[in-house]
């Protein structure tokens, strides 16, 4: 028998697929296209947080309006639709960790935590409980069968590629996950939404973190961790105290605007944050440049347990919007690694992800540690490995 479009050796009508429906155009098109192909499709929408502040004007995903939109799409394409309440686990595993990361002087990426926990842990379990063969999402990323099992690859549309947010996906999860939009561009997806007659065809993309619909992270952190609003000094790298601040939760590495200091001849940027002393260290832009740093919590999708201590050539993304850049990664015990960049980069930010690639394949990634500048590195071995 010929394999169906999702890689199963049976007809679509005998293949049950749960679609994670956020109410946006991407996941709605996934549900519609799979239903049109004859798959046994079930739509699930996650309720993740208090929707009282989530109005139809919000540009965040998973808002109250989005659940209504997902239900309308399900009705349109003729599939059952259910809402699953993960509010408690979302607060514990995403919102609380988000707040703690800021309190620790880091800048977290909650969308990665969401994919890692409620979406690809809890929602995947719900799909298994429904006897589904696959869980499909609207992410722009490709899943390909490799010689050692399924692999993650960057989306065809580099501007929409979401591989940075999915580095923590495990090999076991990939067995069941499917990403039907990985070969499409966003305009092509919207065109399909029009073809299927979906009311969300022209719906704006989500822009904000879902539980921070107004973009004010500090307010959310202050509510979750009221003790974190501790005043402290803004200190120049040369030791001068330039001013006071109302809490480190208002700052992130690389920040220039809103520092509340003036009188400097040259612009100053946040170089690092010291939560132990509630200090915000600032300095010139060149002080932001880093060429080596440590990462922890490595998730490795390539063959083997992870990068070796001898090092391997990779490309890395330190931010979602950044094109991959050349680097060497050296494995360390305990799920850690050192990354050495071929050229120094500005604002290597603790708490952000470092995602590693071989061409368009996602090898894995980890979390940038704080503070990178204080970690001793074996410069001789690493510089030699770069061919210097």
N, C-alpha and C positions, 0 to 999 in steps of 0.2 A: 504493500500500500504506500502511496506517495504521502510524504509528510505534509501536514497542513501548515499554514502560514506561521503558526506559533511553535512549530517543531515537534508536534506530536503525531504518532503513527495511528491516527484515527480521524474520522470525519469531524469537521467543526461542530456539528450538531451533538456529538458525543463528548465534546471537550468543554468543560465548565471553566469559565474565566470570571474571576472577581475583578472589577475595575474600581480603583481608588478614585472616586469622583469628588473633586474639590469644589465643583460649581463653576470652574473656569473653562475656557474654550478648549484647552489642550486635553484634559481628561474627558471632557464631554465628547470630543471627536473620537478618542480611543473607544469609548463605549459605543458610539454610533457605528464606527467602522467595523468593530468586531461583531456587533449585532447584525449588521448588513451582510457579513460573511457567513452568518449562520451559526455562530458560536452560542453556547448556552451562557449568557452573560448575566451577572448579578452586579449591581452598583452598590458600593458602600461609601458612605460619607462620614468622616470623623468629626465628632463634636469635641473640641479640644479646650475650650475656655469659656468664660462667662460672656455670652453674646449681648449683654445689656448695652455695651458701648459700641457694638459692631453694627453699624448702620449700613444701608445700601450705598452710602457715599464713601465707605472705607475702601482703600486700595490694598488692603491686606487680604490674604487668602483665609479660607475657613471662617469667614464672617457669617452673621445670621442670614443675610441675603443669599449667600453662596449655597447654603443647604436647600433653600427654596429653588434656586436655579438648577442644582443637581437633580432635584426631584422632577422638575419640569422636563429636563432633558431625558431622564429615564422614562417618563410617560410618553414623550415624543417618539423614542426609538423602541418602546414596548418591552422594557426589561424591568424586573423587580428592583426596588431601591430601598435600602435600609440605612438608618443613622446609628452609628456605634458611639457610645459615650466613653471617651478616654480622658475626660477632663482631669481626673485625679492623677493618673499616671503622667499626663502631659505636664501638669504643674510640677510634679516631683522630678521627672527625668529631663525636662527641657527648661521650664521657667526658673526653677530653683537653681539648677546648674548654671544657667545664664547669669543669674544674679550673683552667685558665688564667684563666677569667673571674673566679673567686673570688680567685685570686692577684693579679689586677689591681684588686681592690677593687670588683668588680661582683657582682650577684646574677643568675645566668643562668637561662634557662628551657629545660632540656634537651629537653622534649617538643617544642618548636618546632624545635630542631636535628634531632631524630629525624625529624620529618615532612619537614623540608627536605632531608635527606640519605638515610638508608637506606630510608625508607618511600616517599617520592615521587620519589626518584632511582633507587635500586637496585631496589626492589621493582617500580616502574613498568617499568624495563628488563626485569626477569624476566617480567613480564606480556606485554611486547611480544615477547620471545623465544618465549613460548608461543602466539603468534599471537592474543592476546586482543584483543577490541574495547574492553574497559573493565577498569579496576581499581576495585573497590568496597570501601569501608571502612565501619566502624561509627561513624564520627564523626557528631555531631549538628550538621549544617550543611547548607545547601541549595545546590544548583547549579542555576542558571536560565539559560536561553538569552536573551541580551540582543541588542540591535540590532547590537552589534559583537563578538558571540561570547559564550561562556559567562561567567557571573558567579558570584561567591560571595555568598551571603546568610546572615544569621543564622538559626539554627534557630527553628522555631515555639515550642519550649519554651525560654524565656529562661534557665531555671535549668540547662538542660543544654547550652546553646549553646557550641560549641567553636571558634568563629571566631577567637578570640584566638590559638589555637595553630596556626592554618592560614593566617595572613596571608602567609607566605612562599611559598605555593603560586603557581606561575607560570601565566600564561595558556596556555602550551603544555601544561603538565601537566593543566590543567582540561579540555582536549579529551578526555582519556581517563578522567578520574576521575569516579566516581559515588558519591553519598552517600544511600542509600535511607532512612535514618532521620531525615532533616532535618525531615520533617513530623510526626514522632511524639513523644510524651512517653515518658519512661522507663517509667512503669507500662504504657503500651500495648505497649512493646517486650517487657517481661517477660510480658505476657499472651500475646503471640505465641509467645514461647519455650515457654510452657506448652502452647499449641495444637499446636505442632510436636513436643512431647514431648522437648524438649532437657533434658539432665541439668543444664545450667548455668543453668536458668531463675531459680533463687534465689541464684546465685553473687554474692557481694559485689563491688561496684565496686572497681577498683584505686584506691589512695589515695597510695601512695608512688611516688617516682621508681624505675623498675624496677631500676637498679643501686645503689640506696640503700634496700634493703628495710626497714632498721631506722630510717630517717629521720635517721641521723647523717651529714650531709654532710661534716663536718670529717674524719671517719675516712677516708672515701673519698679526699678531696683529699690528705690526708697520705700516703696510700699512692701516689697518682699523682705527687704533687709534695712529697716529703719535705723539700725545702729551703724549703718555704713556711711551715713552722712557726717563724716568727721572732718572738720576743717584742718588745713595744713598749709605748708609753705610751698610756693612755687620757686624753685631754686635753679639758678643758671649752672651750667657745667663748671664754670669757674668759681663756684662757691657763693656767689652773691644771691641773697634772698630778694627776689623781684616783687613778691606780693603774696597774698593769701588766697586760698580757694575754699569752697564749701564742701568739698568731698571729691575723692579720686574717681568716683563713679561718673563724673562729668567729663572725663578725659580719656583719650586713647592715643597710643603711640602714632606719631606722624601728624597729629592735629596742629593746626596753625591758628585758626580763627577761634575767637571766644576764650582766649587764655586769660584775659583780664590784666595783662601787663603792657606797659608802654614805655617809651623813652629809649628803647634799644635802637642802635644805629641800623642793625640788620634784623630781618625777621627772625623770630625764634619759633621752634617747633617742640612738641613733646617728644623727648628722647627716650625716656623710660618713666615708669610709675613705680614707686616704692610703697607698697601698702603697709609695711611694718612701721614706717615713720610718717605715713600719710603725705609723702612728698611727691610733687610732680617735678621731674627734672626736665629742663628745657635747654635748648642750645641751637646752634646754626644747622642748616639743612644737611651739610656734609657729615654731621655727627650721626645722622640717621642711617648712614650706609653700613651695611653688614655683608660679609662674604661667607660667614660660617655660623652655624647655629645648631642647637640640639632639638630633636623632636621625640615625643613619647607617645604611647598608645598606638604603636604601629599596627595597621591592618594591612595584610599582604595578600594580594590576589594572584600574584604570579607564582610560578612553580617554586617550591622550596618554602622554608620557614620565614624568609625575609632577606634583606640585604646582608651580605657577608662583611666581616671585619676588613677584608681586603679592598672593599669598595666596588662600586659599579657605576657606570655612566648612565645618567637618566636625564630627563628634563623635568622641571618642577613648576607648579603654579603655587604662588604664595597668596594669591587673591583670585577670586572667581573671574574677574575681568582681565586678568593678566595673561598674555600668551605664555606658553611654556618656555622656560629658559634653561640652558645647559647647567648641569651640576654633577657632582659625585656624591653618592650616599654610602656611608659606612655603617654597617650593622653593629649594634651594641647589645649586651645582655638585657633582659627584662623588657623586651618590646620597645627598645629605644634605638635611636640612630643619630648620626651626625651628618649634616648636609653641608657641603662646601660648594658655593656658587662659582662659576667661571668668572663672572663679573659681579661686583658688589651691587646690592639692591637697597633702596631706601625703605624704611619702615617695615622691617621684618618683625611682625607684630605678635607678641605672645598671646596665645589663645586662639589664633587663627590656624587654619590647616595648611599643611604642606603636602600637596598631592603629587605623586611621582608617575611619570609616563615613560613608555618606550614607544616612540612614534605616537600613534593615536590610541595605544592600549594603556589602560589604567593599571599600573603595577600595584598601587597601594598608596598609603600615606599615613600621616600622623599629625600630632598637635605641636605647634611651635612652643618651646619652653621659655619661661621667664626666669632670669634675664639672660639672653643669649650671650651678651658681651662678657659675662662673668664666668662662662664655662671654659675651662682650659682645654685647648685643642692641640693635637699632635700635628703641628704645622708642617714638620718635615715630611711626614708620610703623606699628608693630604696635598701639599703643594706638588710633591713628586708625582702623585697620581694624576694631577691635572696637567702634567707635562711642562711645568714651569721650570 
